[in-house]
Amino acid sequence: MERLEGLLAWGGVRKEALFLILSAVALGFSIAGVSLFPFDMAWIAIVLCGIPIILEAVIGLVTSFDIKADVLVSLALIASVVIGEDFAAGEVAFIMQLGALLEDLTVARARAGIEKLVRLTPRTARRLTADGEEVVPAEQIRVGELLRVLAGESVPVDGIIRAGQTSIDQSVMTGESLPVDKGAGDEVFSGTVNQFGSFDMEATRVGEDSAIQQMIRLVQSADAGKAKIVGLADRWATWVVAVAVVAALLTWLVTGEIIRAVTILVVFCPCALVLATPTAIMAAIGNATGWGFLVREGDALERLAGVSDVAFDKTGTLTLGTPRVVEVRSLLPEYGREQIYAWAASAELRSEHPLGKAVVRCYRASGVGEPTPAEEFQMLPGRGVQALSEDKVLIAGNKALLAECGVPVTEKAQRVAEEYLETGCTVIYLAVDGTLAGLLSLADTLRTDAGDTIREVREAGVEPVLLTGDHANAARHIAGILGIRAVHSDCLPEDKLNWIGEEQSRGRQVCMVGDGINDAPALRKAHVGIAMGGVGSDIAVDAADIVLVNDDIRTLPHLLNLSRRMMTTIRRNLAFSMSLNFLAILLAMTGVLNPVVGALVHNAGSVLVIVNSALLLRWRGEQQKHG
């Protein structure tokens, strides 16, 4: 039974803190020789801090023969009480519970990611019948039934569009930065969002077979395989207990003085050893907080120190996740670039499509002015828009719309468009009075500090990897700019999950950095998951071990270096605490130390461990504080 079970709740933590405060006051009165009761005040610490340790040790031994550090502590407590060394017993119990509280405060908060995924599952669906349409619970839908999805609604089940055209935001499944145009015959997935217009679809996968339910199962299975780091004091507990008991018995048999044997048990208690790891972790977490990180898992920094690869999602992580116009190209000499841009913004002014909105937003941001309102505006879902502006018939959309309107695409225009498409951009064609006049290229916006981040991650000895649901062209283009050698594109959530699993099976530990719902399974599966807190979804944040609250990925290299510095501090703490233990044992064997002095020596060692760990709070490494 883990101490975690009783302390995770905030009420439990407050109770433990109260017990520690009362115990500290009682020990102070005890060492001063003051008593408010007819017994030594140290008994308050023994009861409040010692009895829970003894009970936990007994339960562990009886139920599963689980020998942990609390077994040795229990022996020392009982032996000290038997020979009347109440202060030694109370002091040891206090130090051990203080270490336990510090450790538990670094443990994960309860995560609600799976619950939020469940809430993403649409509750109702519009089923088409001979009498019209009816709203029914989504779980009643059967394969083959026809459904209608209106603008702004989530797709209730997986299926095929049979009538209508629209644009679907499927970032929940793929993480793609831009919505995908859909028409008759195209597949749609449950949980994705219909951007505008309505369409009719045929259900193909329902209930537990739907895409959103598969996502839930992926998150659950990914979390189940993540091992927790076992505390070093507990890992070595069996040997420590055996050595301590043997040393105590031999000393008693040789000297005939039981007080020496009890002193050995007291000084052998791994107080400083127990404090070595949690105090360093707490200090490192405090440092990370100042750099914009929220560490949600107690052992996340320990795991981060051992990662060999950092896998980055693209959209919302290395990029801002918002499309912008990166190029405007005129194909006719009589029209300049500015005119093409103005006509495109005019045509898209009333558009509901995210790309159309991006054109208008970027045009306004360019400082040219406000787009001229167009007349006879017509939205053509899945293809583009048509409007009349300055007595010109404007058509802005994709290649399919041009073909539908009889607008030819020249070889020159096709070559220019392909150049943009090869870099992962989306192209909007603009026709004026039936002639192709220009092109607009739109792409996601790369974060200005992404390049420096990738370079410093590699300098830290960790290999960056691009793991994205975007198409290959967009992925290769971004990777080329940033200098990322390993690229995996067109990844669905299970693809990211499988890649991480394969790397880990080869002995490589992967840190995943992502922001979207589709990244949640990978964030849980990874050795360490880091979510972008500002732009990231709540589900991604709940699935992660660490959250980058301000989305400033420039601080990621500092976190990597901090985790390694923390492990160095822990190793130093352990070396010091073990050396102190063995020195104290020698002194106890020779009779130099009695139980009370031995407990005080332990107390001093614990203080030195805490001071050494506290140095991590202001550690900056070789980097300058960003911002």
Sequence and secondary structure as in RCSB ss.txt:
>XXXX:A:sequence
MERLEGLLAWGGVRKEALFLILSAVALGFSIAGVSLFPFDMAWIAIVLCGIPIILEAVIGLVTSFDIKADVLVSL
ALIASVVIGEDFAAGEVAFIMQLGALLEDLTVARARAGIEKLVRLTPRTARRLTADGEEVVPAEQIRVGELLRVL
AGESVPVDGIIRAGQTSIDQSVMTGESLPVDKGAGDEVFSGTVNQFGSFDMEATRVGEDSAIQQMIRLVQSADAG
KAKIVGLADRWATWVVAVAVVAALLTWLVTGEIIRAVTILVVFCPCALVLATPTAIMAAIGNATGWGFLVREGDA
LERLAGVSDVAFDKTGTLTLGTPRVVEVRSLLPEYGREQIYAWAASAELRSEHPLGKAVVRCYRASGVGEPTPAE
EFQMLPGRGVQALSEDKVLIAGNKALLAECGVPVTEKAQRVAEEYLETGCTVIYLAVDGTLAGLLSLADTLRTDA
GDTIREVREAGVEPVLLTGDHANAARHIAGILGIRAVHSDCLPEDKLNWIGEEQSRGRQVCMVGDGINDAPALRK
AHVGIAMGGVGSDIAVDAADIVLVNDDIRTLPHLLNLSRRMMTTIRRNLAFSMSLNFLAILLAMTGVLNPVVGAL
VHNAGSVLVIVNSALLLRWRGEQQKHG
>XXXX:A:secstr
  HHHHHSSHHHHHHHHHHHHHHHHHHHHHHTT  SSSS THHHHIIIIIHHHHHHHHHHHHHH    HHHHHHH
HHHHHHHTT HHHHHHHHHHHHHHHHHHHHTS     HHHHHHHHS  EEEEEETTEEEEEEGGG  TT EEEE 
TT B  SEEEEEE  EEEE HHHH  SS EEE TT EE TT EE SS EEEEEEE GGGSHHHHHHHHHHHHHHT
      HHHHTHHHHHHHHHHHHHHHHHHH  HHHHHHHHHHHS HHHHHHHHHHHHHHHHHHHHTTEEE STTH
HHHHTT SEEEE IIIIIEEEEEEEEEEEE STTS HHHHHHHHHHHHTT  SHHHHHHHHHHHHTTS      E
EEEEETTTEEEEEETTEEEEEE HHHHHHTT    HHHHHHHHHHHHTT EEEEEEETTEEEEEEEEEEEE TTH
HHHHHHHHHTT EEEEE SS HHHHHHHHHHHT  EEE S  HHHHHHHHHHHHHTT  EEEEE SGGGHHHHHH
SSEEEEETTTS HHHHHH SEEETT  GGGHHHHHHHHHHHHHHHHHHHHHHHHHHHHHHHHHHTTS  HHHHHH
HHHHHHHHHHHHHHGGGG  TTS    
